[in-house]
Amino acid sequence: MKRFEIITEADARMLDLGTTVMLTPNGHITPLAQDTLRSRRIIVIRDDQLNVLDAALKPVAPIKIVAMGSDHTGLSLKQRLAARLRSAGVTVQDLGTHDQTPVDYPDIAAAVGRAVASGEAEGGVVIDGGGLGSAIAANKIDGIRAAMCTDETTARYSREHNGANVLCLGASLLAPDQAMAIVEVWMRTAMTEPRYVRRLAKIQALERGRR
């Protein structure tokens, strides 16, 4: 990542479209450069913002408070996972559904996503038939990075590289023991590399319409 004490319009025009650059704490951006940076969709991060970015974007690990939800197809799996997690000392917020009456997965995914985005939970798990629909729905919530995982490797990558804060599972694709192994790996995996956190800042910029 390039680092500047001052960014002029000439500097801004030389940068690649959509790139991210670093500005020193007392650095300066000229007025014309501001417009050029905006039009070229270039993100500027100050050195003193990195710790703030870390705190705001890095997922909590290990997760000790988890919001869980499922549609009717995932109810049985959710109940088994919640019981196992509680026995391990994890606080589980069960956001439904609670019986086999058909419900729409976007409603459940939104409830879990909002609990995580608001800070009420440190992470979320959503279960439906295939896991894909819940991931799509949860990702519409500002601040949520939901990943549908089918094994322990994708669970680890979704956290370590992508900072996922909601895990989506497909009840029709996984046996209970497989699902529990995925959840355990996902909940304990931390994001530690600064370059991955910087990439989350770009995702946040997309989410907020700045890219």
C-alpha positions as CSV (number, residue, x, y, z in Angstrom):
1,M,0.0,0.0,0.0
2,K,1.4,3.4,-1.0
3,R,2.0,5.9,1.8
4,F,1.7,9.7,1.3
5,E,2.4,12.8,3.4
6,I,0.5,14.9,0.8
7,I,-1.7,13.8,-2.1
8,T,-1.9,16.2,-5.0
9,E,-4.2,16.0,-8.0
10,A,-1.2,14.7,-10.0
11,D,-0.7,11.9,-7.5
12,A,-4.4,11.0,-7.5
13,R,-4.4,10.7,-11.3
14,M,-1.4,8.3,-11.2
15,L,-3.0,5.9,-8.8
16,D,-4.8,2.8,-10.1
17,L,-8.6,3.0,-10.1
18,G,-10.2,1.6,-7.0
19,T,-6.9,1.3,-5.1
20,T,-6.4,2.0,-1.4
21,V,-3.6,4.3,-0.1
22,M,-2.2,5.4,3.2
23,L,-2.0,9.0,4.5
24,T,0.3,9.9,7.4
25,P,-1.5,11.2,10.5
26,N,-0.7,14.8,9.7
27,G,-0.9,14.3,6.0
28,H,-2.9,16.6,3.6
29,I,-5.0,16.1,0.5
30,T,-5.4,19.1,-1.8
31,P,-8.9,20.1,-2.8
32,L,-8.5,19.1,-6.4
33,A,-7.1,15.8,-5.4
34,Q,-10.2,15.2,-3.2
35,D,-12.4,15.3,-6.3
36,T,-10.1,13.2,-8.3
37,L,-9.8,10.5,-5.6
38,R,-13.6,10.4,-5.4
39,S,-14.1,10.1,-9.1
40,R,-11.4,7.4,-9.4
41,R,-12.9,5.5,-6.4
42,I,-9.7,5.6,-4.4
43,I,-9.9,4.9,-0.7
44,V,-7.6,6.9,1.6
45,I,-6.8,5.5,5.1
46,R,-4.8,7.4,7.7
47,D,-2.1,5.6,9.7
48,D,-4.0,6.5,12.9
49,Q,-7.2,4.8,11.6
50,L,-5.7,1.3,11.4
51,N,-6.4,0.5,15.0
52,V,-9.9,1.8,14.6
53,L,-10.3,-0.3,11.5
54,D,-9.0,-3.4,13.4
55,A,-11.5,-2.9,16.2
56,A,-14.5,-2.2,13.9
57,L,-13.9,-4.8,11.2
58,K,-12.0,-7.8,12.7
59,P,-14.5,-10.5,13.8
60,V,-14.4,-11.4,17.5
61,A,-12.6,-14.7,18.1
62,P,-13.3,-17.0,19.9
63,I,-17.0,-16.2,19.8
64,K,-18.7,-16.5,23.2
65,I,-22.1,-15.0,22.4
66,V,-23.7,-16.3,19.3
67,A,-27.1,-15.5,17.7
68,M,-28.6,-18.6,16.0
69,G,-31.6,-18.9,13.8
70,S,-33.1,-21.4,11.3
71,D,-36.1,-21.8,9.1
72,H,-38.3,-24.9,9.6
73,T,-36.0,-27.1,7.6
74,G,-33.0,-26.3,9.9
75,L,-34.8,-26.4,13.2
76,S,-33.6,-29.9,14.3
77,L,-30.0,-29.1,13.4
78,K,-30.2,-25.7,15.1
79,Q,-31.5,-27.3,18.3
80,R,-28.7,-29.9,18.4
81,L,-26.0,-27.3,17.7
82,A,-27.3,-24.9,20.3
83,A,-27.4,-27.6,23.0
84,R,-23.8,-28.5,22.2
85,L,-22.6,-24.9,22.3
86,R,-24.4,-24.2,25.6
87,S,-22.8,-27.3,27.1
88,A,-19.4,-25.8,26.1
89,G,-20.2,-22.5,27.9
90,V,-21.2,-20.5,24.9
91,T,-24.2,-18.1,25.3
92,V,-26.7,-18.9,22.5
93,Q,-29.4,-16.4,21.5
94,D,-32.1,-18.5,19.8
95,L,-33.9,-16.2,17.4
96,G,-36.3,-18.8,16.0
97,T,-38.0,-20.5,14.5
98,H,-39.2,-22.7,17.3
99,D,-41.6,-25.2,15.6
100,Q,-42.1,-26.8,12.2
101,T,-44.5,-24.1,10.9
102,P,-43.0,-22.9,7.6
103,V,-41.2,-19.6,7.8
104,D,-39.3,-17.6,5.3
105,Y,-35.5,-17.8,5.6
106,P,-34.9,-14.1,4.9
107,D,-36.7,-13.1,8.0
108,I,-34.5,-15.4,10.2
109,A,-31.3,-14.4,8.4
110,A,-32.2,-10.7,8.9
111,A,-32.8,-11.2,12.7
112,V,-29.5,-12.9,13.2
113,G,-27.7,-10.4,11.0
114,R,-29.1,-7.5,13.0
115,A,-28.2,-9.0,16.3
116,V,-24.6,-9.3,15.1
117,A,-24.5,-5.9,13.4
118,S,-25.8,-4.2,16.6
119,G,-23.2,-5.9,18.8
120,E,-25.8,-7.9,20.7
121,A,-24.0,-11.1,19.6
122,E,-20.3,-11.6,18.6
123,G,-21.2,-13.8,15.7
124,G,-24.2,-15.5,14.1
125,V,-25.2,-18.9,12.7
126,V,-28.1,-19.3,10.3
127,I,-29.5,-22.6,9.0
128,D,-31.8,-23.3,6.1
129,G,-32.1,-26.1,3.6
130,G,-29.1,-25.3,1.5
131,G,-27.5,-22.3,3.4
132,L,-27.2,-20.2,0.2
133,G,-30.4,-18.2,0.6
134,S,-29.7,-17.2,4.2
135,A,-26.2,-16.0,3.1
136,I,-27.7,-13.9,0.4
137,A,-30.3,-12.4,2.8
138,A,-27.9,-11.8,5.7
139,N,-25.4,-10.0,3.5
140,K,-28.1,-7.3,2.8
141,I,-27.6,-6.2,6.4
142,D,-25.1,-3.3,6.7
143,G,-22.0,-4.6,8.4
144,I,-22.7,-8.3,7.9
145,R,-20.3,-10.6,6.0
146,A,-22.1,-13.9,5.8
147,A,-20.5,-17.1,4.4
148,M,-22.1,-20.4,3.5
149,C,-19.6,-23.1,4.5
150,T,-19.7,-26.8,3.7
151,D,-16.5,-28.0,5.5
152,E,-13.9,-27.0,8.1
153,T,-11.5,-25.5,5.5
154,T,-14.0,-23.1,4.0
155,A,-15.1,-22.2,7.6
156,R,-11.5,-21.3,8.5
157,Y,-10.9,-19.4,5.3
158,S,-14.2,-17.4,5.7
159,R,-12.9,-16.1,9.0
160,E,-9.2,-15.9,8.6
161,H,-9.2,-14.3,5.1
162,N,-12.7,-12.8,4.8
163,G,-13.7,-11.8,8.3
164,A,-17.1,-13.5,8.1
165,N,-19.3,-12.7,11.1
166,V,-22.3,-14.8,10.1
167,L,-22.0,-18.5,9.2
168,C,-24.7,-20.1,7.0
169,L,-25.3,-23.8,7.0
170,G,-27.4,-26.1,4.8
171,A,-29.3,-28.7,6.9
172,S,-29.9,-30.9,3.9
173,L,-26.1,-31.0,3.1
174,L,-24.6,-31.7,6.5
175,A,-24.8,-34.4,9.1
176,P,-25.0,-33.0,12.7
177,D,-21.4,-33.9,13.5
178,Q,-20.1,-32.3,10.3
179,A,-22.1,-29.1,11.1
180,M,-20.7,-29.0,14.7
181,A,-17.1,-29.4,13.4
182,I,-17.7,-26.5,11.0
183,V,-19.2,-24.3,13.7
184,E,-16.4,-25.0,16.2
185,V,-13.6,-24.1,13.7
186,W,-15.5,-21.0,12.5
187,M,-16.1,-19.7,16.0
188,R,-12.5,-20.0,17.1
189,T,-10.7,-18.8,14.0
190,A,-9.3,-15.3,14.2
191,M,-8.3,-12.8,11.5
192,T,-4.8,-11.7,12.2
193,E,-3.2,-10.3,9.0
194,P,-3.4,-6.5,8.6
195,R,-3.7,-6.9,4.8
196,Y,-7.0,-8.9,5.2
197,V,-8.4,-6.1,7.5
198,R,-7.6,-3.5,4.8
199,R,-9.5,-5.6,2.3
200,L,-12.5,-5.5,4.7
201,A,-12.3,-1.7,4.6
202,K,-12.8,-2.0,0.8
203,I,-15.8,-4.2,1.4
204,Q,-17.2,-1.7,3.8
205,A,-16.7,1.1,1.2
206,L,-18.7,-1.0,-1.4
207,E,-21.4,-1.5,1.2
208,R,-21.7,2.2,1.8
209,G,-21.7,3.2,-1.8
210,R,-18.3,4.8,-2.0
211,R,-16.9,2.4,-4.7
